[in-house]
Amino acid sequence: MKYKNVFIGSISALAGILLVILVLVNCILVQESFLNYTNQKYSVEKNLSMTESDLKGVVHAMVSYVKGKTDSPQIKVEIKGNEVEFFNKKEIGHLEDVRILIRNIYIAMLAMCIVSVAGGGYLVYKKDYSAMRKGVLFAWMLMLLVSVLVGILAIIDIDIVVTGFHQIFLSGSKWVLNPA
């Protein structure tokens, strides 16, 4: 019985930790201000020969699309004096995958919230605070171990981490885009 409660405490704490991580990732990755800052930092508008205003329009269209607010991310912009549609078919396919991933993140956040509250509530009801403490400790140790391993792998070769993430969470090879 004790091991069952420690397991429940571990799962509950892990769900809570993952919930916080998913909320933070969601808050950062789909914020126009973050993407605009990144574009400015890397001089994307100069590299693409487009105006900052057009690039901000692209970011707005992209974020609106992945958040499910619009039906298409496509936007017309002026590049090197020519009005063109910004995204090609492969990029739109990638954004479709990202849109699905964002939706799944919302579903996962709800599930993590339910699991965390249910498991924690159960242990509070049973007054098994020892199992709760052990579960939280185990969950944090597991997250620390995974973070250290991913961090070491990223230091060795960041491409392995980026490629692995995309292969796990996105379908096919639509995420392999032509940077030119």
N, C-alpha and C positions, 0 to 999 in steps of 0.2 A: 504494500500500500504506500509506503514511504517513497519508493522509487517511482511509482506512478505519479505521485504529487510533484516530485522533483522534475520528472519529465514534463508534466503540465506546466510547471513553473518555467522550465527552459523554453518550451515552445511559446508560451505567453510572452516571455521577455524577448525572445528572438523576434517575434511578430512585432512587438513594440519598437525594437531597435530598427527593424526593416521599415516600419511605418515612418519613423523619423527620417531615415535615409531617403526613402521615396519622396517624401514631402519636400525635403531640401533639394533633391535632384530636380524634381518637377518645378520648384520655384525658380531655379537657376536656368535650366535649359530652355524653357519656353517663355522666357521674358525678353521682350523686344529690347529693353535697355542693355541686357547682357550681350545679346547678339550684335547690337549696334556698336557697343564698346569694342567687341572683338573685331568687327569689321574695320573700325577706325584704327585700332591698334596695329592691324596688319595691312593697312592701306588698301583695302579691297577695292574701294571705288576707283583708285588710281590704277590698280592692276587690271581692272575690267574696263577702264576708260568710260566710267559713268559718273553721274553726279551723286553727291551724298544723299540728296533728296530722293532720287530714284532708288538708291540702295536701301534707304529706310522704308520706301514703299514695298520693296521686295521682301524685306524682313517682316513687315506688317502682314503682307499677304501670306507668307509662309507660316507665321505663328498663328494667324487666324485659321488657316487651313488645318494645321496639326491639332489645334484645340477643338476642331469640329464646328467652328463658327461659319465657315464658308465651304462651298462645294468644290472649289478648285483653287490651287495656289497660283495659277498662271496670272502673270501681269506683264503688260507691255512697258518696256523701258527704252531709253535711247542709249545705245552703245556705239561709240565712234561715229556719231551723227546719224545712225540708222535706228528706226524704231523696230524693235524685235520683241518676240515673246521670250521672257527670261529663262524659263525652265524647259529643258528638253524632255522627251518621253521617259528616259531613264531616271532623270531627277524627280519627275512627278511620281514615278513608281516608288522611288526611295521615300519620298514624302508621304505616300500612301502607307508604306510600312511604318514610318515614324508615327503617323496619325493613329494607326492601330496600336502601336506600342504605348503611346500616351494614354489611349483609352484603357488599355490593359493595366497601366500603372494606376489609374484611378480605381479600377476594380480591385487590384491588389491592395491598394491603400485601405479600401473599405473592408476587405477580408482580414487584413492585418489588424485593423482596429477591433473588429469583432472577436478575433482569436485572442488578442491581448486582453481585452476587457473580460471576455468570458473565462479565460484561464485564470487571470488574476482575481476575478470575482469569486471563482470557485475556491481558490486557496484562501481567500479572506473569509469566505463562508465557513470553510473547514478549520479556520484559525491555524493553518499550517504555514506560519511565517518562515520557519526554517527551510521548508521546501521552496518557498518563494525566493528566499535569499540565495539558496544554492542554484536554483534555476537561473536567476539573474546573473550570478557569477559565471555559470557555465556558458550562458548566451554571450556575455561580453568576451569571455576568453575565446570562444569560437569566432566571433566577429573580428577580434584582434588578430587571431591567427590567419584568417582569410585575408584581412587587410594587409598584413605584413607580407604574405605570400604574393598577393597581387602587386603590392608596392615593389617588392624585389624584382618580380617579373617585368614590371614597367621600367625600372631602372636599367635592367639588362637589355630589354628591347620593347619599347612602347608599342611598336607595330603589332607585336603578338597580342597585347592586351586589347588594342583597338580592333584588330581583326577578329579575335575571339569573341568580343562583345557583339560585334555585328553578326557573326555567324550564329551566335546563340539566340539573339533577340530579333533579328531581321531575316526575312525570307530571301532565298536565292542570292544572287550577286548584284541586286539593284543598288546596293549601297556603294559599290565600286564606281566612283564617278571620275570623269575626266576633269582634272583641275584646270585645264587650259581653256 
